[in-house]
Amino acid sequence: MVRRPVAWIVAVILLVEAFGVAALNWFLGVVVDHQNMSLAGLDADKMALSSKIGGVLFGLYFALCALVALLVAVRDRAPAGVGRVLLISVAVVHGLLGAFAVGLVGWKAFTFMAVVLALIVLLLMTYDRQEGPAAAAAGGTPGDGGGPGGAPVPDPEPQDEVPPAPVTGPAPTTP
């Protein structure tokens, strides 16, 4: 299947981006610190420190998202809860970075961000939520169709359901 290799690729790319973003912001902080200039009255030391702190925090965010993708690759299960939210948020971040990159850096940077965005979305979409427990209960492995030998599991027979109560309008409130 394509799921595990995509998860491994996403994990590696996000880890490389984590170090790249942290290093770039650290370098920008050093450059601002050495210039000793102010921007609209802002202190250069505070700008340099905030650039370094922002770079480290953003790098840690990317590293945490890479860890989630790595866990998805190792476990071969869909991300759930906070991990899924982190992967969705990093996809949104890559979409926004791609939109800014096309104007600031060029089409190559946009293409890279679009490819990473596509890989993250592919990672999120290839894991079906119904495959895990339902496939294990039916005797198959996750992702093979559910049944023994990869045969699809038929839907269970519909149960007798109670029809919903009819909807009535509001009762009048005036005498």
C-alpha positions in Angstrom: 0.0 0.0 0.0 0.9 3.6 -0.3 0.0 4.7 3.2 3.1 3.7 5.1 5.6 5.2 2.6 3.7 8.4 2.5 3.7 8.6 6.3 7.5 8.0 6.4 8.1 10.6 3.7 5.9 13.2 5.5 7.7 12.5 8.8 11.2 13.0 7.2 10.1 16.1 5.3 8.5 17.7 8.5 11.6 16.9 10.5 13.9 18.5 7.9 11.6 21.5 7.8 11.7 21.7 11.6 15.4 22.1 11.6 15.4 24.4 8.6 12.8 26.8 10.0 14.5 26.9 13.4 17.9 27.5 11.8 16.6 30.2 9.4 14.9 32.1 12.2 18.0 31.8 14.4 20.1 33.1 11.6 17.7 36.0 11.1 17.9 36.8 14.8 21.7 36.9 14.7 21.6 39.2 11.6 19.2 41.6 13.3 21.3 41.5 16.5 24.5 42.4 14.6 22.9 45.2 12.6 21.9 47.2 15.8 19.1 48.9 13.9 15.6 49.6 15.0 12.4 49.1 12.9 9.8 51.7 13.7 11.3 52.3 17.1 11.5 48.6 18.1 14.5 47.4 20.1 16.9 45.3 18.0 17.7 43.0 20.9 14.0 42.3 21.4 13.5 41.6 17.7 16.5 39.3 17.6 15.3 37.4 20.7 11.7 37.1 19.4 13.0 35.8 16.1 15.1 33.1 17.9 12.2 32.1 20.2 9.7 32.0 17.3 12.0 29.9 15.3 12.6 27.4 18.1 8.8 27.2 18.8 7.9 26.8 15.2 10.6 24.2 14.8 9.3 22.3 17.8 5.8 22.4 16.3 7.1 20.9 13.0 9.0 18.3 15.0 5.9 17.4 16.9 3.9 17.0 13.7 6.8 14.9 12.3 6.5 12.7 15.4 2.8 12.2 14.8 3.5 11.2 11.1 6.3 8.9 12.4 3.9 7.2 14.8 1.4 6.8 12.0 4.1 5.1 9.8 5.2 2.8 12.6 1.8 1.8 13.8 0.1 1.8 10.4 -3.0 3.3 12.0 -4.9 6.5 11.4 -3.9 9.5 13.5 -6.6 10.2 16.1 -7.4 13.1 18.5 -4.6 15.6 18.9 -2.4 13.9 16.3 -5.0 14.3 13.7 -5.6 18.0 14.6 -1.8 18.6 14.4 -1.6 17.1 11.0 -4.6 19.1 9.8 -3.1 22.3 11.2 0.3 21.6 9.6 -1.5 21.1 6.3 -3.2 24.5 6.7 0.2 26.0 7.6 1.7 24.6 4.4 -1.1 25.9 2.3 -0.6 29.4 3.8 3.2 29.2 3.4 2.7 28.1 -0.2 0.5 31.1 -0.9 3.0 33.5 0.7 6.0 31.7 -0.9 4.8 32.2 -4.5 4.9 36.0 -4.0 8.0 36.2 -1.9 10.3 33.4 -3.0 8.9 32.1 -6.3 7.2 29.2 -7.9 9.7 26.5 -6.9 9.0 27.2 -3.2 5.3 27.2 -3.9 5.6 23.9 -5.7 7.5 22.4 -2.8 4.9 23.6 -0.3 2.1 22.3 -2.5 3.7 18.9 -2.8 4.1 18.7 1.0 0.5 19.8 1.5 -0.6 17.1 -1.0 1.4 14.5 0.9 -0.1 15.5 4.3 -3.6 15.4 2.9 -2.9 12.0 1.3 -1.7 10.8 4.6 -4.9 12.0 6.3 -7.2 10.6 3.6 -5.7 7.2 3.0 -6.6 6.0 6.5 -10.3 5.2 6.6 -11.8 5.5 10.1 -13.9 2.3 9.7 -11.0 0.0 8.8 -9.3 -0.5 12.2 -11.7 -2.1 14.7 -14.3 -3.3 12.1 -11.6 -5.1 10.0 -10.0 -6.6 13.1 -13.3 -7.9 14.4 -14.1 -9.5 11.0 -10.8 -11.3 11.0 -8.9 -9.2 8.4 -6.1 -6.8 8.8 -6.7 -3.0 8.5 -6.9 -1.9 5.0 -7.5 -5.2 3.2 -11.2 -5.1 2.8 -12.1 -6.5 6.2 -12.9 -10.2 5.5 -10.7 -13.2 5.4 -8.6 -13.3 2.3 -9.4 -9.6 1.5 -13.1 -10.3 0.8 -15.4 -7.4 1.7 -17.5 -7.9 4.8 -21.3 -7.6 4.0 -23.2 -5.0 5.9 -25.2 -6.3 8.8 -28.9 -6.8 8.4 -30.9 -3.7 9.2 -32.5 -3.8 12.7 -36.1 -2.9 13.4 -36.0 0.7 14.0 -38.7 2.8 15.7 -39.9 5.5 13.3 -39.2 9.1 14.5 -42.1 10.9 16.1 -43.9 13.3 13.8 -42.8 16.9 14.0 -45.5 19.3 15.2 -45.6 23.0 15.0 -45.3 25.2 18.1 -48.3 25.6 20.4 -50.0 28.9 20.3 -49.2 31.1 23.3 -52.0 33.7 23.1 -55.5 32.9 24.5 
